Amino acid sequence: MNNTKKLTTGAMLLAIVGALMLIDRQLSYMFETIIVLAMPVMIIIYSTMYEIKDGAILAVCLLFLTFVLGNPEYAFINVPIAVVVGMGYSFGIKKNFNKTKLMIISMILFVIGEVIVAFIVTPLLGISIAQQVDSIKEIYTEVLNQAQLGTEAFDVLNINFSNLVLIMLVLSTLLLGVMEGFIIHIISLFLLNRFKIKTIDKAGIVSINLHPAVAYVCFLSFASMYFLKYFESENIKLAILTLSMIGSIILFYYGYMFVITYLKLRTGRKQAGLLTIVIIILTMPLSMLILVILGFLYGAGPLKRKLSELGGNNPQ
C-alpha cells in the first residue's frame, strides 16, 4: 500500500510539472522561472515524506521531463541547479539540521549555481562577461539619464563606470542566489508544516545573530563611501565601493528584521512585515539609510536589548 501511494504521489507531481510546462510552452516560456523554483520544493516534500533515494528518482524524472517538454536552456542549466538544491535541502532535513542550517544550505547551493551560470555557462553559450557588463551599463545609463543624473558623477570621482557595473553584476548574482535560497526555504517550511511533517526543530526561520564586531565592520564599510574623494587610485575606490555595498546589504537586512520583529512584538500583528515593505518603498532612499543605521544599532547592542525587554531574541 505504501509503495502504491509513493508511486501515485510521484506520478502526480510529474503530471503537474508536465502540464505546467505544456502551458508554459504555449505562453512562450513566461513562467519557466516559477516552474524551476517549484521543482526543488517538490523534491524536498517527496524526499521528506519518503526517502532520499525516492527524491533522487523524482529528481531524475524531472530532468528527463524538462528535456522533453521544457526550454532547452533551462533544461541544461537551471533545472540541474534546482535539483541539486532540492536534494541538498532534503539531505539536511533527514540529518535533522535546524532551520538556520537548512536556509544556509539552500542559499549556498543557489549562489554556487548562479555564479556558474553567470560566469561559466553564459560565456560558453556565446555571451561574454564584457557583453553582460555592456548590457547592464546601457540600462543604468538610461536610468541615470532619465533621472537627470548621468554618469558624470563617476567621472568626477575618477571611477571607471564599467568596473563599477562589473562589481554590481557580481554582487547582484550573489544576492539573487541568496534570495532564491531564502524563497525556497520559506515555501518548503510552509508546505512541510501544512503536511504535518515535523522533522525540523522549533527554531526561528532566521536566528543568525549579528555579532557586534561584524556590525561595526559593516558600518565602517558602509560609511567609507563618503571618503572616496580622498583617494586617487581607481582600484582602491572600487574596493571601497564593493565593501560599502556588502556592508549596506547586511545592515539593511538586519535593520528590516529588527523593525518587523519590533512591530510584531509591540502590536501582535503578523502584517507588520508587509506594512514595513510598503513604507520602505514609499520613502526610499531615506528609508534605506534609516534601516542601515537601525541594523548597526541592533548589531551593536542597544536595539538588541530593546527586543529582549519586549520578549524577543534574535529577529525571527
N, C-alpha and C positions, 0 to 999 in steps of 0.2 A: 504493500500500500504506500509506504514511504517513497519507494522508487518511482511509483506511478505519479505521485504528487510532485516529486522532484522533476521528472521529465515534463510533466504538464506545465509547471511553473516556468521552466527554461524555454519551452516552446512558445509559451505566451509572451515572454519577454522578447524573444526573437521576432515573433509576429508583429509586436508593437513597433519595434525598430524598423522592420521591413516595410510596414505600412507608412511610417513616418518618412522613410527615405523615398518611397514612391511618390508621396505627396510633395515632398521637397523637390524632387526632380522636376515635377510639373511646374513648380514655382521658381525655377531657375536657382535652386540651392539657396533659398533665402534663410532657411532655418537650420543649416548644417552645423553651425556652431552650437546651437541648443541641443541638437541630437548628439553631437560628440560629447558635450558635457553631461548628458544623461547616461551615457554608456558606463562610466566608472561607478555611478550611483547604482545602476542595475547589477553590476558585478559585485559591488560591496554588499548589497542586500542579499543577493543569491548566495554568496560565499558565507555570509553570516548565518543565514537560515540553514545551510547545509555544511559543506566542507570547502576548504581552499581548492582542492582538486576539481570540485564541481564548478567553482567560479572560474577556474582556468579553462575548463571545457567551454563554458559560456563565452569567455573572452575570445577563444579561438574561433568559435562560431560567429561571433560578432564581426571579427576581422574578415572572414570569408564573405559574410553577408554584405559588408561595406564594399569589398572589392567588386561584387556583382552589381549592387544597386546604387552605391554611393558615388560621390565625386572622387575621381582617382587621386586628386591632390590630397584630400582629407583621408582617403583610404590608406595611403602610403606614409603620411606624415602625422596628422593629428590623432587619428584613431589609435595607432600603436601607443602614443603617449597616454591617451585616456585609459587604455587597457592596463598599462603599467601602473598608473596611479590607482586604478581600482584594485588591482592585485596587491599593491603595496599597502594600501589602506586596510584591506581585508586581512592581510597578514598581521597588521598591528592590532586589529580587533581580536583576532584569535589568540594573540600573545598578551591580551588584557592590558594594552597600553592605555594610559589615561587620555582624556580629550586633548590636552595640550600636545602630547606626543603625536597623536593621530593628525592633528591640524598641521604640525610641523612636517610630518611625512608627506602629507598632501601638497603642501606649499613647495617643499624642496623638489619633489618629483616634477611638479608643473614648471617650476623655474628652470630646471635642467632641460625639460622638453622645449620650452620657449627659446632658451638660448641655442639649443641645437637647431631648431627651425630657423631662427633669425640669422644666425651667423655661420651655419654649416650647410644646411639643406637648401635654403633660399639661394645662396650664391651658386650652388651646384646646379640649380634649375635655371640659371642664367641672369639672375638679378643680384648684382654685386652689392656689397655693403655701401660703396660710394653712391650707387644709384638709389639705394634706400635713403641715404642721407640727403641726397639732392631732392628726392620726392618730398620728404618731410620738411626740408628747408623752404621749398616753394609754398607749402601750406602755411608755415609760420610767418613767412614774409608777407603773404597775402593778408593774414590775420592782423599782423602788426601795422600794415599799411592802412587797412580799414579802420583801425583804432587810431590812425594818425600818429603812430609812434615811429614806425620804420625801424630799420636796423642800425641807424646812426649811433644809437646809444652804445652798441657793442664796439663800434669803431672808436668812439671816444675813450672807452676803457681799454682799447687795444686788444680786444678779444676776437679770435677767429670764430666767426659765426658757424662755419661748417664743423669745426671741432666741438663747439658747444652743442650742436644738434646731435653729433655722434654720441656725446655723453648722455644726452636726453634719450636717445634711442636705446642705449644700454640700460639706463635706469627704468625706462618705460617697459622694456622687455622683462626685467626682473619684477617690476611691480605688477605686470599683467599675470605672471606666473603665481605670485603671492595671492592676488585677488581670485584667480581661478581656483587655487587650492582652498582658499577660505570658503568660497561659494560651495564647492563640493562637500567640504566638511560640514557646513551648516545644513545643507539639504540631506546629507546622509544621517546626521544626528536626528533630524526631524522625522525622517521615514523609519529609522530604527525604533524610535520612540512610539510611532504610530503602529508598528508591527509588534510592539511589546517585546522587543529583543533587548534584554538587559545584559549586555556584555561590556558596557562601558561604565566606569565609575561615575560618581555624582559630582565630580569637579566641574567648575565652570567652563564654559565654552572657551574663554580666553583667560587663563590665570597666570600669564607670564608677567612677573613683576618687573618694574623698571628700576634698576639699581641707581642710587644717587650719583655714583661716579659716571655711569653711562649718560644720565640726564645732563650732567654738567658738560661732558664732552660733546653731546649733541647740540646743546645750546651754544657752546663756543663755536662749533662748526657752523651753525645757523647764523650767528652774529658776524662771522668772518667775512660774509659777502659785503658788509658795509665798509670794509677796509681794502677793497680791491684796488682803489685808486692809488694806494701807497706802494703797489708792486708794479714792476715793469715787465717782468717775464710773463709771456703768454701762458707757458706751461704751468707756472705757479698759480696764475689766475684761474685756469681751467680746473686745476686740482682743488683750489679753494671752493669754486662753484660746485664741484661734484660733492665734496664733503658737506657743503651747505645744504644741498638738495637732500642728501641722505639724512642729515640731522633734522631737517624740517619735516620730512615724511614721518620719521619715528616720533617726534614730539607732537606733530599734528594728530597722529593716531591715538596716542595716549591722552591728549587733550580732549579729543572727541569722546573716547571711552570714559574719561572722568565725568564729562558733562552729562552723558546719558545715564551713567550709574548714579550720579548725584541726584538727578531729576527723578529717577525711579525710586530712590530711597526716600526722597522728600515728598513726592506726590503719590507714589504707589501705582502710577500709570505706566503700562507697557508701551504706550505710543510715544514715549519720550524720545526714543531714537529717531523715529520718522519726523517728529516735530523739529528736532535739532538739525537734521539734514536740510529741511526746508529753510530754516533760519540761516544756516551756513550759506546756502546758495544765494539767498536774497541779500546777504550782507557781505559777500565777497568783494574785494580781497581782505577787508578788515577782519572778518571772522577767522580767516586762516592764520593771521598774525596772533589774534587772541588765543586761538586753540594751541598754537605752538608755545605760547607763554604758559598757558594752563598745563600743558603737557610737561613742561620743565618744572613747574611748581609741584606737580603731582610726584614726579620722579625724585625731586629734591627733598620732599618730605612733608611740607605744610598741608597740602591738599590730601595727601595720603592719610594723615592723622584726622582730617575732617571726615573722610569716608569711614574711618574706624569708629568715630564718635556716633555716626549715623547707623552703624551696624553692618557696614560693608568692609570688604578686604581689598583684594585686587579688582580692577574693573572686570566685570563678567560680561 
